[in-house]
Amino acid sequence: MCTNYVPTRKDRLNAAFGVDFGRDDYVAEAWPGYLAPIIRASDARRTGDLAVFGLIPPWSRDGRNFRQCYNARVETVRDKPSFRQAWKQRHWCVIPADAFFEPSYESGRPVRWQIASADETPLAIAGIWEQWQAPEGRSVISFSMLTINADAHPVMNRFHAPGDEKRSVVLLTPEQITPWLDASHDEACAMLTLFSPERTTTAVAPRAPRRSRSAAPPHSTDREGQSDLLNFD
């Protein structure tokens, strides 16, 4: 499962995805509950929004569902209560990422590795989004990454704990982005496949020492900056 990734910065996002994204007040590394950019379709054009990493279903009482709903399995997404409305309504999105991280246990202990694009362009991760109405009336957009079995994938089968099922995010090609955002259910399912291994590079990427949350300003681009929408703690 992907719990940690590098959101594409505003300048690269605009150039790579053809959206006019005006905000840059989001973290350098995203974790569930943090704000990060997504791309959606609206009136035959692409729009960029800041959204919470971790889908919050409409029926959520307190919005804390993001803690468990940051990844959606393609095999069950249409049936799971947390995701099925977003799937039914074809709430497709693209999650721009410069890299994502997974743990490898090849050394006998978990070591964080980075998976990035081989040509240094932003990755386009397939996702679903939802809109949640908080009790006090504010509207919150949130999203989940779609994941697929990767037991036989030469890159992604190196990650996750021994004995665990290997999973991978779905990486769209540049040519698939517009069709994905406009896809029917059948068309979407056809695009939910494993990516070509040649598209990515991998490298060991140990985490830097964690900063105190009190040291990070509300809109810090440090990876420990808390979401300014869902600061429940």
N, C-alpha and C positions, 0 to 999 in steps of 0.2 A: 504494500500500500504506500502511496505517496503522501507524506505528511508535511513535506518541507520542500520549497522550491524558490527560485529567484524570479520574481516578476520582471518582465521587460520594462525598462525605463521609458519615459514618455517620448523622448526623441526617436528612439529605435522603434517604438511601438507605432508611432504615426507613420514612419517611413515604410515599415514592413507590412502593415495591415491596412493602410489607407483610411485611417480614422483620425478625426481631429480631437485628440484626447488632451484636454487642457490641464489636467491635474498631475502633480508629481509628489503629493504628500502621502506616500505609502511606503511600507517597509522595504528594505533591501532583500530580506528573506522572509517569505510568508510561511506561517503555520496556521492551523485551524483557529478561526476566530479573528484573524487579521484581515485588513482590507487590502485588496489587490485588484488590478484591472481585468475586466473581461470584455469580450466583443460580442454583441448581439445583433440580430437583424431587426430593422425597424423601417417600415414604409419603403421597402426595396433598397435600403442603404444600410451600411454598417454604423453602429454606434458603440462608443466606449463608455463603460461605467465602472466606478469603484464598487466592489461587492465583497461580501464576507466569505472567506474561504471556509466552507462547511455549510451545506444546504440546510436552511431552516424551513420546514414544511409549514403550510398555511395554518395548520391546526396546533402548532406549537404554542404553549402557554407563556413560556419565558424566554424563548429564543436560544436556549442552550443546546439545542440539537446539533449545532455545528460541531460539537466535540466528537460526535460519532458519525457524522454524515459528510465527511470531506471527500470520500471515495464512494462511487456507486458501481457495483458490479454489473457489467452488461448482461450477464446471464439472468439477473433477478431484478433489474432496475424497474421494469414495467409492473412488477408485482409488489415491491416493498412499499409499505405505507408512507415512508418518508419521501420516496422518489416518484411514486406512480402518477401523481398529478402533473408534475413537471414533464414527465415522459409523455403522458396522454396529450398534453397541450403543446407538445413539440417545442419546449423551451430549450432549444439548443444554444450553446455558446462556445466560444473559443477562448482558451486561457493562454495568454501570451507568456512565455517563460524563456529566460536565457539558459536555464539549467534546472534540473530537479535532482533530488538526492535520495539514495537508497542505502541501506546497510548491507555490507558483505560480511559473512562469517567464515571466509576461507582461511583466516588466520587463527580461528578458534574463538575469536571475540568479535563483537560488532564494530566494524570500521565504516565510517561514512564515505560513500563514493558519490561523485558528481557525474551525471549524464547530461551531455550538452550536444548541440548541433555540430556536425563535422565541418560544415561550411560557415560556422559562426553566425548564422542568421537566427533570429528568434524561433523557438519551437511553438507550434500551434497545437495545444492539448485540447482534445474534445471534451466538452462538459455539458452539464445541464444547470439551469438556474431556476430560482423561485423568488417570489416576492412575498414577504411576511409583514403583516401589520402588527406592530408592537401595541401593547395595551394602552400606552399613552398617545397613540395615534401616528407615530412616525412609521414610514415605509422603509423596509430594509430589503435590499437585493442580496442574495447569497447564491453560492454555486458549489457544485461537486465535480470532481474529475471522474470520468468514466474509466474503468479498468477492466482488463481482459486477462484470461489465463495465459501465462508465459512460461509454462513448464518446459516447452521445447524451444524457447527463444535463446539464441546463443549469447545475447547480452543480458537480458533481464532474468534469465534463470540463475544468474550468479548471486542474486540478492535475496534478502529475507532470511529468516532463521532456518536452520536445518529442519527438515520435516514439514515446514510450512508450504502451502501452495505458492508458487511464484506468480506474481501479478505484474502487469505493465499498464501504464497510461496509454491512451490511443493518441498517436501523433499524426495529425492531418498534414497532407502535402499542401503547398501554396494553392495548387489547382483545386483542392477539395474544400477550401474554406467557404466560398460562396455557396456551393452546393450543400455543404453541411448545414449552414445556417437556414437554408430554405427547404431542407429535406423532408420528405414524407417519412413515415415510420419505416417502411421497407427500405427506402434509400439510406436512411440513417444506419440501419442495421448492417447494410452492405459495406459501409465505411468503417465499421467498428472492428478493425483488424490490427494485427501486430505490425509494427513498422519494420522497414528494411534495416538490418543491423548497420549497414554502411552509412546510414544517415546520422549516426551519433558517434561521439567519442566518450571515453570514460576515464576518470582519474580519481585517485584517492583525494578526499577533501575533508580532513578532520574539522570538527566544529571549533570555532574560536571560543575562548572563555566567555561564559555568559555574563552580560552586564546586569547590574541591578536595575529593576524596572523603574525605581525612583530616579535613576540617572538619565532615563530616556525621556525627551520632551514628547508632548502629545502627538506630534506629527513627525517624529523622528524617522529617518530612513534607515536607522540601525535595525537589525533583524529582531531585536527585542522590543521594539516599539509596539505598544498595545493598540488594538483597534479602537478608534475613537467612537465607534458605534456600539461595540459589545464589550465594554470594560466591566464585566460582571464581578471581578475579583476585588 
